[in-house]
Structures are given as structure tokens and as C-alpha cells.
Amino acid sequence: MANSWLRLWHDMPNDPKWRTIAKVSKQSIPAVLSVYVHLLVIASNATERGRTTSLCSEDVASALDLEADQVDSILTAMQ
């Protein structure tokens, strides 16, 4: 099976919004970036591409060795 791809912008890792989200959510910038990448992959794989309705905070938390409430606080800060 061939790999599917999604694109990132070149300055994505250094975008200042990650620092703001990290501060508001009280989580680390690496955790914020990791949750964002999971969010992109979920949206890219969705039946209706771009939707994140299948997002499960516990699954993302487990994959990233975080707690579900940490993931939730990041997602809330992203809003």
C-alpha cells in the first residue's frame, strides 16, 4: 500500500501561535506540535477529508504519552 501524504508549511515548527497555545493550555510546545500533527493526520484520513469528528483525546494522549486532559486543554486553546 502506498503512503498517503499531507503538506506542512515551511515555517510551521516556528509559528508563534504554538507558543501562545502552549501558554494558554499550560502544555509544552512539543506537546502542542504533536497534537497538531495528529489532528492533521486525523483530518486527512477522514471519510469527509478535513473533518476531525473521529478525534479521540484518549487515543491521541496514549500515542503521545500524555494525559487526555492535556490533549483536551491543547485542543481548547487551539479554538
All heavy atoms as a GROMACS GRO file, in nm:
protein
  613
    1MET      N    1   0.084  -0.118   0.000
    1MET     CA    2   0.000   0.000   0.000
    1MET      C    3   0.089   0.125   0.000
    1MET      O    4   0.182   0.136   0.078
    1MET     CB    5  -0.090  -0.002   0.123
    1MET     CG    6  -0.184   0.112   0.130
    1MET     SD    7  -0.304   0.081   0.260
    1MET     CE    8  -0.325   0.244   0.318
    2ALA      N    9   0.058   0.217  -0.086
    2ALA     CA   10   0.136   0.340  -0.095
    2ALA      C   11   0.106   0.433   0.023
    2ALA      O   12  -0.005   0.434   0.076
    2ALA     CB   13   0.104   0.411  -0.226
    3ASN      N   14   0.206   0.508   0.062
    3ASN     CA   15   0.187   0.607   0.168
    3ASN      C   16   0.104   0.724   0.116
    3ASN      O   17   0.118   0.765   0.002
    3ASN     CB   18   0.321   0.660   0.216
    3ASN     CG   19   0.395   0.560   0.302
    3ASN    OD1   20   0.334   0.480   0.370
    3ASN    ND2   21   0.526   0.565   0.298
    4SER      N   22   0.019   0.776   0.200
    4SER     CA   23  -0.053   0.899   0.170
    4SER      C   24   0.022   1.014   0.236
    4SER      O   25   0.086   0.995   0.338
    4SER     CB   26  -0.196   0.892   0.222
    4SER     OG   27  -0.266   0.790   0.156
    5TRP      N   28   0.010   1.131   0.179
    5TRP     CA   29   0.085   1.245   0.227
    5TRP      C   30  -0.007   1.361   0.260
    5TRP      O   31  -0.115   1.374   0.206
    5TRP     CB   32   0.184   1.291   0.121
    5TRP     CG   33   0.290   1.190   0.094
    5TRP    CD1   34   0.282   1.082   0.009
    5TRP    CD2   35   0.419   1.184   0.152
    5TRP    NE1   36   0.399   1.011   0.012
    5TRP    CE2   37   0.486   1.071   0.099
    5TRP    CE3   38   0.487   1.262   0.244
    5TRP    CZ2   39   0.615   1.036   0.135
    5TRP    CZ3   40   0.617   1.227   0.279
    5TRP    CH2   41   0.678   1.116   0.224
    6LEU      N   42   0.041   1.447   0.348
    6LEU     CA   43  -0.021   1.576   0.370
    6LEU      C   44   0.091   1.678   0.379
    6LEU      O   45   0.205   1.643   0.406
    6LEU     CB   46  -0.111   1.579   0.494
    6LEU     CG   47  -0.049   1.540   0.628
    6LEU    CD1   48   0.007   1.661   0.699
    6LEU    CD2   49  -0.154   1.473   0.712
    7ARG      N   50   0.060   1.803   0.353
    7ARG     CA   51   0.163   1.906   0.347
    7ARG      C   52   0.166   1.992   0.473
    7ARG      O   53   0.064   2.016   0.535
    7ARG     CB   54   0.138   1.998   0.228
    7ARG     CG   55   0.157   1.932   0.096
    7ARG     CD   56   0.136   2.032  -0.013
    7ARG     NE   57   0.154   1.967  -0.141
    7ARG     CZ   58   0.153   2.030  -0.256
    7ARG    NH1   59   0.134   2.160  -0.259
    7ARG    NH2   60   0.170   1.964  -0.367
    8LEU      N   61   0.286   2.039   0.505
    8LEU     CA   62   0.306   2.138   0.610
    8LEU      C   63   0.371   2.260   0.548
    8LEU      O   64   0.441   2.249   0.448
    8LEU     CB   65   0.400   2.083   0.718
    8LEU     CG   66   0.356   1.959   0.793
    8LEU    CD1   67   0.467   1.913   0.887
    8LEU    CD2   68   0.228   1.985   0.870
    9TRP      N   69   0.352   2.377   0.606
    9TRP     CA   70   0.420   2.494   0.556
    9TRP      C   71   0.559   2.500   0.619
    9TRP      O   72   0.583   2.449   0.728
    9TRP     CB   73   0.339   2.621   0.580
    9TRP     CG   74   0.315   2.660   0.723
    9TRP    CD1   75   0.381   2.758   0.793
    9TRP    CD2   76   0.216   2.608   0.813
    9TRP    NE1   77   0.330   2.768   0.921
    9TRP    CE2   78   0.228   2.676   0.936
    9TRP    CE3   79   0.117   2.509   0.803
    9TRP    CZ2   80   0.148   2.651   1.045
    9TRP    CZ3   81   0.037   2.484   0.913
    9TRP    CH2   82   0.053   2.554   1.031
   10HIS      N   83   0.654   2.560   0.549
   10HIS     CA   84   0.794   2.557   0.590
   10HIS      C   85   0.818   2.616   0.729
   10HIS      O   86   0.904   2.568   0.802
   10HIS     CB   87   0.882   2.629   0.489
   10HIS     CG   88   0.897   2.552   0.362
   10HIS    ND1   89   0.936   2.610   0.245
   10HIS    CD2   90   0.877   2.421   0.333
   10HIS    CE1   91   0.941   2.520   0.150
   10HIS    NE2   92   0.904   2.404   0.200
   11ASP      N   93   0.746   2.718   0.766
   11ASP     CA   94   0.766   2.781   0.896
   11ASP      C   95   0.678   2.724   1.005
   11ASP      O   96   0.672   2.778   1.115
   11ASP     CB   97   0.743   2.933   0.886
   11ASP     CG   98   0.850   3.003   0.806
   11ASP    OD1   99   0.964   2.952   0.802
   11ASP    OD2  100   0.821   3.109   0.748
   12MET      N  101   0.608   2.615   0.977
   12MET     CA  102   0.516   2.557   1.074
   12MET      C  103   0.579   2.535   1.211
   12MET      O  104   0.523   2.577   1.312
   12MET     CB  105   0.456   2.426   1.021
   12MET     CG  106   0.344   2.368   1.107
   12MET     SD  107   0.393   2.272   1.251
   12MET     CE  108   0.456   2.126   1.180
   13PRO      N  109   0.697   2.475   1.221
   13PRO     CA  110   0.752   2.448   1.356
   13PRO      C  111   0.783   2.575   1.435
   13PRO      O  112   0.788   2.571   1.557
   13PRO     CB  113   0.880   2.370   1.328
   13PRO     CG  114   0.867   2.318   1.190
   13PRO     CD  115   0.781   2.417   1.117
   14ASN      N  116   0.804   2.687   1.367
   14ASN     CA  117   0.842   2.811   1.434
   14ASN      C  118   0.731   2.915   1.441
   14ASN      O  119   0.755   3.028   1.483
   14ASN     CB  120   0.964   2.872   1.362
   14ASN     CG  121   1.080   2.777   1.363
   14ASN    OD1  122   1.116   2.720   1.465
   14ASN    ND2  123   1.140   2.756   1.247
   15ASP      N  124   0.611   2.877   1.401
   15ASP     CA  125   0.499   2.971   1.403
   15ASP      C  126   0.475   3.016   1.547
   15ASP      O  127   0.463   2.932   1.638
   15ASP     CB  128   0.374   2.902   1.346
   15ASP     CG  129   0.265   3.000   1.314
   15ASP    OD1  130   0.234   3.085   1.400
   15ASP    OD2  131   0.208   2.991   1.205
   16PRO      N  132   0.466   3.147   1.572
   16PRO     CA  133   0.448   3.196   1.710
   16PRO      C  134   0.318   3.153   1.776
   16PRO      O  135   0.308   3.154   1.900
   16PRO     CB  136   0.455   3.348   1.696
   16PRO     CG  137   0.458   3.379   1.552
   16PRO     CD  138   0.480   3.254   1.475
   17LYS      N  139   0.220   3.109   1.698
   17LYS     CA  140   0.093   3.067   1.761
   17LYS      C  141   0.112   2.946   1.851
   17LYS      O  142   0.038   2.929   1.947
   17LYS     CB  143  -0.014   3.043   1.656
   17LYS     CG  144  -0.003   2.914   1.582
   17LYS     CD  145  -0.127   2.893   1.495
   17LYS     CE  146  -0.092   2.851   1.357
   17LYS     NZ  147  -0.083   2.951   1.257
   18TRP      N  148   0.212   2.862   1.824
   18TRP     CA  149   0.234   2.744   1.910
   18TRP      C  150   0.272   2.787   2.051
   18TRP      O  151   0.230   2.725   2.148
   18TRP     CB  152   0.341   2.653   1.851
   18TRP     CG  153   0.313   2.614   1.710
   18TRP    CD1  154   0.399   2.625   1.604
   18TRP    CD2  155   0.192   2.560   1.655
   18TRP    NE1  156   0.339   2.581   1.488
   18TRP    CE2  157   0.211   2.542   1.517
   18TRP    CE3  158   0.068   2.528   1.710
   18TRP    CZ2  159   0.113   2.491   1.433
   18TRP    CZ3  160  -0.030   2.478   1.625
   18TRP    CH2  161  -0.008   2.459   1.490
   19ARG      N  162   0.353   2.892   2.062
   19ARG     CA  163   0.391   2.942   2.195
   19ARG      C  164   0.268   2.993   2.270
   19ARG      O  165   0.252   2.969   2.389
   19ARG     CB  166   0.496   3.052   2.180
   19ARG     CG  167   0.551   3.103   2.312
   19ARG     CD  168   0.669   3.197   2.292
   19ARG     NE  169   0.779   3.132   2.222
   19ARG     CZ  170   0.866   3.047   2.278
   19ARG    NH1  171   0.855   3.017   2.406
   19ARG    NH2  172   0.963   2.994   2.207
   20THR      N  173   0.180   3.061   2.199
   20THR     CA  174   0.057   3.112   2.260
   20THR      C  175  -0.032   2.997   2.306
   20THR      O  176  -0.083   2.997   2.418
   20THR     CB  177  -0.020   3.201   2.160
   20THR    OG1  178   0.065   3.308   2.120
   20THR    CG2  179  -0.149   3.254   2.220
   21ILE      N  180  -0.049   2.897   2.221
   21ILE     CA  181  -0.131   2.781   2.256
   21ILE      C  182  -0.070   2.707   2.374
   21ILE      O  183  -0.141   2.665   2.467
   21ILE     CB  184  -0.150   2.688   2.135
   21ILE    CG1  185  -0.236   2.759   2.029
   21ILE    CG2  186  -0.213   2.554   2.176
   21ILE    CD1  187  -0.235   2.691   1.893
   22ALA      N  188   0.062   2.693   2.375
   22ALA     CA  189   0.130   2.626   2.487
   22ALA      C  190   0.107   2.702   2.617
   22ALA      O  191   0.079   2.643   2.721
   22ALA     CB  192   0.279   2.613   2.457
   23LYS      N  193   0.118   2.834   2.610
   23LYS     CA  194   0.098   2.916   2.730
   23LYS      C  195  -0.044   2.906   2.781
   23LYS      O  196  -0.068   2.886   2.900
   23LYS     CB  197   0.134   3.062   2.698
   23LYS     CG  198   0.127   3.154   2.816
   23LYS     CD  199   0.171   3.294   2.777
   23LYS     CE  200   0.165   3.387   2.896
   23LYS     NZ  201   0.208   3.523   2.860
   24VAL      N  202  -0.142   2.919   2.692
   24VAL     CA  203  -0.283   2.914   2.732
   24VAL      C  204  -0.320   2.777   2.787
   24VAL      O  205  -0.391   2.765   2.887
   24VAL     CB  206  -0.375   2.953   2.613
   24VAL    CG1  207  -0.520   2.924   2.642
   24VAL    CG2  208  -0.354   3.099   2.576
   25SER      N  209  -0.269   2.671   2.722
   25SER     CA  210  -0.304   2.534   2.764
   25SER      C  211  -0.217   2.482   2.879
   25SER      O  212  -0.245   2.378   2.935
   25SER     CB  213  -0.292   2.438   2.645
   25SER     OG  214  -0.157   2.426   2.605
   26LYS      N  215  -0.109   2.557   2.910
   26LYS     CA  216  -0.014   2.515   3.014
   26LYS      C  217   0.054   2.382   2.979
   26LYS      O  218   0.079   2.299   3.065
   26LYS     CB  219  -0.080   2.510   3.151
   26LYS     CG  220  -0.131   2.645   3.199
   26LYS     CD  221  -0.191   2.635   3.338
   26LYS     CE  222  -0.227   2.770   3.394
   26LYS     NZ  223  -0.326   2.845   3.326
   27GLN      N  224   0.080   2.364   2.848
   27GLN     CA  225   0.147   2.244   2.799
   27GLN      C  226   0.272   2.287   2.724
   27GLN      O  227   0.288   2.403   2.689
   27GLN     CB  228   0.053   2.163   2.708
   27GLN     CG  229  -0.077   2.123   2.772
   27GLN     CD  230  -0.058   2.041   2.900
   27GLN    OE1  231   0.025   1.951   2.905
   27GLN    NE2  232  -0.134   2.074   3.003
   28SER      N  233   0.360   2.192   2.698
   28SER     CA  234   0.484   2.224   2.628
   28SER      C  235   0.459   2.246   2.478
   28SER      O  236   0.362   2.194   2.421
   28SER     CB  237   0.585   2.110   2.645
   28SER     OG  238   0.542   1.995   2.575
   29ILE      N  239   0.548   2.321   2.417
   29ILE     CA  240   0.538   2.343   2.272
   29ILE      C  241   0.550   2.210   2.197
   29ILE      O  242   0.472   2.186   2.104
   29ILE     CB  243   0.643   2.446   2.224
   29ILE    CG1  244   0.607   2.583   2.281
   29ILE    CG2  245   0.650   2.451   2.073
   29ILE    CD1  246   0.712   2.690   2.258
   30PRO      N  247   0.641   2.118   2.235
   30PRO     CA  248   0.644   1.989   2.165
   30PRO      C  249   0.512   1.912   2.176
   30PRO      O  250   0.469   1.848   2.080
   30PRO     CB  251   0.758   1.913   2.234
   30PRO     CG  252   0.849   2.020   2.285
   30PRO     CD  253   0.756   2.132   2.326
   31ALA      N  254   0.445   1.920   2.289
   31ALA     CA  255   0.315   1.853   2.303
   31ALA      C  256   0.212   1.918   2.212
   31ALA      O  257   0.133   1.848   2.146
   31ALA     CB  258   0.267   1.857   2.449
   32VAL      N  259   0.214   2.050   2.204
   32VAL     CA  260   0.121   2.122   2.116
   32VAL      C  261   0.143   2.082   1.970
   32VAL      O  262   0.049   2.050   1.898
   32VAL     CB  263   0.135   2.275   2.134
   32VAL    CG1  264   0.058   2.352   2.027
   32VAL    CG2  265   0.090   2.318   2.273
   33LEU      N  266   0.269   2.082   1.927
   33LEU     CA  267   0.300   2.045   1.789
   33LEU      C  268   0.260   1.901   1.760
   33LEU      O  269   0.207   1.870   1.652
   33LEU     CB  270   0.449   2.064   1.761
   33LEU     CG  271   0.495   2.209   1.750
   33LEU    CD1  272   0.647   2.216   1.747
   33LEU    CD2  273   0.436   2.276   1.630
   34SER      N  274   0.283   1.812   1.855
   34SER     CA  275   0.249   1.671   1.836
   34SER      C  276   0.099   1.651   1.824
   34SER      O  277   0.052   1.574   1.739
   34SER     CB  278   0.304   1.587   1.951
   34SER     OG  279   0.444   1.596   1.956
   35VAL      N  280   0.023   1.719   1.908
   35VAL     CA  281  -0.124   1.709   1.899
   35VAL      C  282  -0.170   1.765   1.765
   35VAL      O  283  -0.257   1.707   1.699
   35VAL     CB  284  -0.192   1.782   2.018
   35VAL    CG1  285  -0.342   1.797   1.994
   35VAL    CG2  286  -0.165   1.708   2.148
   36TYR      N  287  -0.110   1.876   1.722
   36TYR     CA  288  -0.148   1.935   1.593
   36TYR      C  289  -0.122   1.838   1.478
   36TYR      O  290  -0.208   1.822   1.390
   36TYR     CB  291  -0.072   2.066   1.571
   36TYR     CG  292  -0.104   2.129   1.438
   36TYR    CD1  293  -0.230   2.182   1.413
   36TYR    CD2  294  -0.009   2.134   1.337
   36TYR    CE1  295  -0.261   2.238   1.291
   36TYR    CE2  296  -0.039   2.190   1.214
   36TYR     CZ  297  -0.165   2.243   1.192
   36TYR     OH  298  -0.195   2.298   1.070
   37VAL      N  299  -0.008   1.772   1.478
   37VAL     CA  300   0.023   1.676   1.371
   37VAL      C  301  -0.079   1.562   1.372
   37VAL      O  302  -0.128   1.520   1.267
   37VAL     CB  303   0.168   1.624   1.381
   37VAL    CG1  304   0.192   1.508   1.288
   37VAL    CG2  305   0.266   1.738   1.351
   38HIS      N  306  -0.115   1.513   1.491
   38HIS     CA  307  -0.219   1.408   1.499
   38HIS      C  308  -0.350   1.460   1.444
   38HIS      O  309  -0.421   1.388   1.372
   38HIS     CB  310  -0.236   1.361   1.643
   38HIS     CG  311  -0.144   1.251   1.680
   38HIS    ND1  312  -0.179   1.118   1.670
   38HIS    CD2  313  -0.017   1.251   1.725
   38HIS    CE1  314  -0.078   1.042   1.707
   38HIS    NE2  315   0.022   1.121   1.740
   39LEU      N  316  -0.384   1.584   1.475
   39LEU     CA  317  -0.507   1.644   1.426
   39LEU      C  318  -0.507   1.652   1.273
   39LEU      O  319  -0.606   1.618   1.208
   39LEU     CB  320  -0.521   1.784   1.486
   39LEU     CG  321  -0.652   1.858   1.476
   39LEU    CD1  322  -0.763   1.780   1.544
   39LEU    CD2  323  -0.639   1.996   1.538
   40LEU      N  324  -0.394   1.690   1.214
   40LEU     CA  325  -0.383   1.694   1.069
   40LEU      C  326  -0.401   1.556   1.006
   40LEU      O  327  -0.470   1.542   0.905
   40LEU     CB  328  -0.246   1.749   1.027
   40LEU     CG  329  -0.220   1.897   1.042
   40LEU    CD1  330  -0.078   1.929   1.001
   40LEU    CD2  331  -0.320   1.978   0.963
   41VAL      N  332  -0.340   1.456   1.065
   41VAL     CA  333  -0.349   1.320   1.011
   41VAL      C  334  -0.492   1.269   1.021
   41VAL      O  335  -0.545   1.208   0.927
   41VAL     CB  336  -0.250   1.226   1.083
   41VAL    CG1  337  -0.274   1.081   1.046
   41VAL    CG2  338  -0.106   1.266   1.050
   42ILE      N  339  -0.558   1.294   1.133
   42ILE     CA  340  -0.697   1.252   1.150
   42ILE      C  341  -0.785   1.319   1.045
   42ILE      O  342  -0.868   1.254   0.981
   42ILE     CB  343  -0.745   1.282   1.294
   42ILE    CG1  344  -0.677   1.186   1.392
   42ILE    CG2  345  -0.898   1.273   1.304
   42ILE    CD1  346  -0.690   1.227   1.538
   43ALA      N  347  -0.765   1.450   1.026
   43ALA     CA  348  -0.844   1.523   0.926
   43ALA      C  349  -0.816   1.474   0.784
   43ALA      O  350  -0.906   1.461   0.703
   43ALA     CB  351  -0.815   1.672   0.936
   44SER      N  352  -0.691   1.442   0.757
   44SER     CA  353  -0.653   1.394   0.624
   44SER      C  354  -0.711   1.256   0.594
   44SER      O  355  -0.746   1.226   0.481
   44SER     CB  356  -0.501   1.392   0.611
   44SER     OG  357  -0.461   1.353   0.483
   45ASN      N  358  -0.722   1.172   0.698
   45ASN     CA  359  -0.772   1.035   0.681
   45ASN      C  360  -0.924   1.024   0.691
   45ASN      O  361  -0.979   0.916   0.667
   45ASN     CB  362  -0.711   0.943   0.787
   45ASN     CG  363  -0.570   0.903   0.753
   45ASN    OD1  364  -0.536   0.884   0.638
   45ASN    ND2  365  -0.488   0.890   0.855
   46ALA      N  366  -0.991   1.132   0.726
   46ALA     CA  367  -1.136   1.127   0.747
   46ALA      C  368  -1.210   1.094   0.617
   46ALA      O  369  -1.164   1.128   0.508
   46ALA     CB  370  -1.185   1.260   0.802
   47THR      N  371  -1.323   1.027   0.630
   47THR     CA  372  -1.407   0.997   0.515
   47THR      C  373  -1.440   1.125   0.440
   47THR      O  374  -1.428   1.132   0.318
   47THR     CB  375  -1.536   0.926   0.560
   47THR    OG1  376  -1.499   0.809   0.632
   47THR    CG2  377  -1.622   0.889   0.442
   48GLU      N  378  -1.484   1.225   0.514
   48GLU     CA  379  -1.502   1.358   0.456
   48GLU      C  380  -1.376   1.437   0.492
   48GLU      O  381  -1.365   1.488   0.604
   48GLU     CB  382  -1.627   1.427   0.509
   48GLU     CG  383  -1.656   1.558   0.442
   48GLU     CD  384  -1.782   1.626   0.495
   48GLU    OE1  385  -1.859   1.564   0.569
   48GLU    OE2  386  -1.800   1.744   0.460
   49ARG      N  387  -1.280   1.438   0.402
   49ARG     CA  388  -1.147   1.493   0.429
   49ARG      C  389  -1.155   1.631   0.492
   49ARG      O  390  -1.231   1.717   0.449
   49ARG     CB  391  -1.065   1.500   0.301
   49ARG     CG  392  -0.918   1.519   0.327
   49ARG     CD  393  -0.836   1.472   0.209
   49ARG     NE  394  -0.698   1.465   0.245
   49ARG     CZ  395  -0.606   1.552   0.204
   49ARG    NH1  396  -0.639   1.649   0.123
   49ARG    NH2  397  -0.481   1.538   0.242
   50GLY      N  398  -1.079   1.649   0.598
   50GLY     CA  399  -1.075   1.776   0.669
   50GLY      C  400  -1.155   1.775   0.798
   50GLY      O  401  -1.144   1.866   0.879
   51ARG      N  402  -1.234   1.672   0.819
   51ARG     CA  403  -1.316   1.663   0.940
   51ARG      C  404  -1.238   1.595   1.052
   51ARG      O  405  -1.158   1.505   1.028
   51ARG     CB  406  -1.444   1.584   0.914
   51ARG     CG  407  -1.533   1.646   0.810
   51ARG     CD  408  -1.588   1.775   0.862
   51ARG     NE  409  -1.676   1.834   0.763
   51ARG     CZ  410  -1.733   1.951   0.780
   51ARG    NH1  411  -1.712   2.019   0.890
   51ARG    NH2  412  -1.810   2.001   0.687
   52THR      N  413  -1.263   1.637   1.174
   52THR     CA  414  -1.194   1.579   1.290
   52THR      C  415  -1.292   1.516   1.389
   52THR      O  416  -1.260   1.499   1.506
   52THR     CB  417  -1.110   1.686   1.362
   52THR    OG1  418  -1.195   1.793   1.402
   52THR    CG2  419  -0.999   1.738   1.273
   53THR      N  420  -1.409   1.479   1.341
   53THR     CA  421  -1.511   1.424   1.430
   53THR      C  422  -1.469   1.291   1.492
   53THR      O  423  -1.521   1.253   1.596
   53THR     CB  424  -1.646   1.407   1.357
   53THR    OG1  425  -1.624   1.332   1.238
   53THR    CG2  426  -1.706   1.542   1.321
   54SER      N  427  -1.375   1.222   1.430
   54SER     CA  428  -1.331   1.093   1.485
   54SER      C  429  -1.219   1.109   1.587
   54SER      O  430  -1.169   1.010   1.640
   54SER     CB  431  -1.285   1.000   1.372
   54SER     OG  432  -1.169   1.052   1.310
   55LEU      N  433  -1.181   1.232   1.618
   55LEU     CA  434  -1.075   1.256   1.715
   55LEU      C  435  -1.114   1.202   1.852
   55LEU      O  436  -1.223   1.230   1.902
   55LEU     CB  437  -1.046   1.406   1.726
   55LEU     CG  438  -0.943   1.441   1.833
   55LEU    CD1  439  -0.804   1.432   1.774
   55LEU    CD2  440  -0.968   1.578   1.889
   56CYS      N  441  -1.026   1.124   1.911
   56CYS     CA  442  -1.046   1.074   2.047
   56CYS      C  443  -0.925   1.118   2.129
   56CYS      O  444  -0.813   1.074   2.105
   56CYS     CB  445  -1.058   0.921   2.046
   56CYS     SG  446  -1.068   0.849   2.211
   57SER      N  447  -0.949   1.207   2.225
   57SER     CA  448  -0.840   1.260   2.307
   57SER      C  449  -0.760   1.151   2.376
   57SER      O  450  -0.638   1.160   2.387
   57SER     CB  451  -0.895   1.357   2.411
   57SER     OG  452  -0.952   1.469   2.349
   58GLU      N  453  -0.828   1.048   2.421
   58GLU     CA  454  -0.758   0.938   2.489
   58GLU      C  455  -0.664   0.865   2.394
   58GLU      O  456  -0.553   0.826   2.434
   58GLU     CB  457  -0.858   0.842   2.552
   58GLU     CG  458  -0.927   0.903   2.673
   58GLU     CD  459  -1.014   0.803   2.746
   58GLU    OE1  460  -0.999   0.680   2.726
   58GLU    OE2  461  -1.097   0.849   2.825
   59ASP      N  462  -0.704   0.846   2.269
   59ASP     CA  463  -0.617   0.780   2.171
   59ASP      C  464  -0.495   0.866   2.140
   59ASP      O  465  -0.383   0.815   2.133
   59ASP     CB  466  -0.693   0.750   2.042
   59ASP     CG  467  -0.798   0.641   2.059
   59ASP    OD1  468  -0.795   0.570   2.163
   59ASP    OD2  469  -0.883   0.628   1.970
   60VAL      N  470  -0.517   0.994   2.121
   60VAL     CA  471  -0.405   1.085   2.094
   60VAL      C  472  -0.312   1.090   2.215
   60VAL      O  473  -0.190   1.081   2.202
   60VAL     CB  474  -0.456   1.227   2.057
   60VAL    CG1  475  -0.340   1.325   2.043
   60VAL    CG2  476  -0.538   1.223   1.929
   61ALA      N  477  -0.370   1.099   2.332
   61ALA     CA  478  -0.290   1.102   2.456
   61ALA      C  479  -0.206   0.976   2.470
   61ALA      O  480  -0.087   0.982   2.503
   61ALA     CB  481  -0.382   1.120   2.577
   62SER      N  482  -0.266   0.863   2.443
   62SER     CA  483  -0.194   0.736   2.453
   62SER      C  484  -0.078   0.732   2.354
   62SER      O  485   0.033   0.688   2.388
   62SER     CB  486  -0.290   0.621   2.427
   62SER     OG  487  -0.223   0.498   2.433
   63ALA      N  488  -0.101   0.778   2.233
   63ALA     CA  489   0.003   0.778   2.130
   63ALA      C  490   0.119   0.870   2.167
   63ALA      O  491   0.234   0.843   2.130
   63ALA     CB  492  -0.056   0.819   1.996
   64LEU      N  493   0.090   0.976   2.240
   64LEU     CA  494   0.192   1.076   2.271
   64LEU      C  495   0.243   1.069   2.414
   64LEU      O  496   0.322   1.154   2.456
   64LEU     CB  497   0.136   1.216   2.245
   64LEU     CG  498   0.094   1.246   2.101
   64LEU    CD1  499   0.030   1.383   2.091
   64LEU    CD2  500   0.214   1.234   2.009
   65ASP      N  501   0.198   0.970   2.489
   65ASP     CA  502   0.237   0.956   2.630
   65ASP      C  503   0.198   1.081   2.710
   65ASP      O  504   0.275   1.134   2.788
   65ASP     CB  505   0.387   0.927   2.643
   65ASP     CG  506   0.424   0.868   2.778
   65ASP    OD1  507   0.335   0.808   2.842
   65ASP    OD2  508   0.540   0.882   2.820
   66LEU      N  509   0.076   1.128   2.684
   66LEU     CA  510   0.017   1.240   2.755
   66LEU      C  511  -0.109   1.193   2.825
   66LEU      O  512  -0.152   1.080   2.805
   66LEU     CB  513  -0.020   1.353   2.658
   66LEU     CG  514   0.092   1.420   2.580
   66LEU    CD1  515   0.034   1.514   2.474
   66LEU    CD2  516   0.184   1.497   2.673
   67GLU      N  517  -0.168   1.279   2.902
   67GLU     CA  518  -0.299   1.253   2.962
   67GLU      C  519  -0.406   1.315   2.872
   67GLU      O  520  -0.381   1.416   2.805
   67GLU     CB  521  -0.308   1.313   3.102
   67GLU     CG  522  -0.210   1.254   3.201
   67GLU     CD  523  -0.233   1.107   3.230
   67GLU    OE1  524  -0.352   1.064   3.230
   67GLU    OE2  525  -0.134   1.034   3.250
   68ALA      N  526  -0.525   1.255   2.872
   68ALA     CA  527  -0.634   1.306   2.787
   68ALA      C  528  -0.667   1.450   2.820
   68ALA      O  529  -0.698   1.530   2.730
   68ALA     CB  530  -0.757   1.217   2.800
   69ASP      N  531  -0.659   1.490   2.948
   69ASP     CA  532  -0.690   1.628   2.984
   69ASP      C  533  -0.585   1.725   2.928
   69ASP      O  534  -0.616   1.840   2.898
   69ASP     CB  535  -0.708   1.645   3.134
   69ASP     CG  536  -0.584   1.614   3.216
   69ASP    OD1  537  -0.509   1.522   3.179
   69ASP    OD2  538  -0.562   1.683   3.317
   70GLN      N  539  -0.461   1.679   2.910
   70GLN     CA  540  -0.359   1.762   2.846
   70GLN      C  541  -0.395   1.786   2.700
   70GLN      O  542  -0.385   1.898   2.649
   70GLN     CB  543  -0.221   1.697   2.856
   70GLN     CG  544  -0.164   1.691   2.996
   70GLN     CD  545  -0.034   1.615   2.998
   70GLN    OE1  546  -0.033   1.492   2.991
   70GLN    NE2  547   0.077   1.688   3.005
   71VAL      N  548  -0.435   1.679   2.631
   71VAL     CA  549  -0.476   1.691   2.491
   71VAL      C  550  -0.597   1.783   2.481
   71VAL      O  551  -0.602   1.872   2.396
   71VAL     CB  552  -0.506   1.552   2.429
   71VAL    CG1  553  -0.566   1.566   2.291
   71VAL    CG2  554  -0.381   1.467   2.428
   72ASP      N  555  -0.694   1.764   2.570
   72ASP     CA  556  -0.813   1.849   2.568
   72ASP      C  557  -0.780   1.996   2.590
   72ASP      O  558  -0.838   2.084   2.526
   72ASP     CB  559  -0.915   1.802   2.672
   72ASP     CG  560  -0.982   1.672   2.633
   72ASP    OD1  561  -0.989   1.641   2.512
   72ASP    OD2  562  -1.026   1.599   2.725
   73SER      N  563  -0.686   2.023   2.681
   73SER     CA  564  -0.651   2.163   2.707
   73SER      C  565  -0.583   2.225   2.585
   73SER      O  566  -0.602   2.342   2.554
   73SER     CB  567  -0.565   2.177   2.832
   73SER     OG  568  -0.438   2.119   2.815
   74ILE      N  569  -0.503   2.145   2.514
   74ILE     CA  570  -0.438   2.194   2.391
   74ILE      C  571  -0.544   2.222   2.284
   74ILE      O  572  -0.544   2.326   2.219
   74ILE     CB  573  -0.333   2.094   2.341
   74ILE    CG1  574  -0.214   2.092   2.437
   74ILE    CG2  575  -0.288   2.127   2.198
   74ILE    CD1  576  -0.117   1.977   2.414
   75LEU      N  577  -0.636   2.128   2.266
   75LEU     CA  578  -0.742   2.145   2.165
   75LEU      C  579  -0.829   2.265   2.197
   75LEU      O  580  -0.868   2.340   2.107
   75LEU     CB  581  -0.826   2.017   2.154
   75LEU     CG  582  -0.753   1.895   2.100
   75LEU    CD1  583  -0.841   1.770   2.113
   75LEU    CD2  584  -0.709   1.915   1.956
   76THR      N  585  -0.859   2.285   2.323
   76THR     CA  586  -0.939   2.402   2.364
   76THR      C  587  -0.863   2.531   2.336
   76THR      O  588  -0.921   2.626   2.282
   76THR     CB  589  -0.974   2.393   2.514
   76THR    OG1  590  -1.053   2.274   2.535
   76THR    CG2  591  -1.052   2.515   2.561
   77ALA      N  592  -0.735   2.533   2.365
   77ALA     CA  593  -0.655   2.653   2.338
   77ALA      C  594  -0.642   2.680   2.188
   77ALA      O  595  -0.632   2.796   2.147
   77ALA     CB  596  -0.516   2.638   2.401
   78MET      N  597  -0.646   2.575   2.108
   78MET     CA  598  -0.640   2.592   1.963
   78MET      C  599  -0.767   2.658   1.908
   78MET      O  600  -0.763   2.718   1.800
   78MET     CB  601  -0.618   2.457   1.892
   78MET     CG  602  -0.480   2.405   1.904
   78MET     SD  603  -0.465   2.247   1.816
   78MET     CE  604  -0.290   2.219   1.832
   79GLN      N  605  -0.876   2.647   1.980
   79GLN     CA  606  -1.000   2.708   1.934
   79GLN      C  607  -0.988   2.858   1.936
   79GLN      O  608  -1.047   2.930   1.864
   79GLN     CB  609  -1.118   2.665   2.021
   79GLN     CG  610  -1.152   2.519   2.012
   79GLN     CD  611  -1.197   2.476   1.875
   79GLN    OE1  612  -1.270   2.547   1.807
   79GLN    NE2  613  -1.154   2.361   1.833
   0.00000   0.00000   0.00000
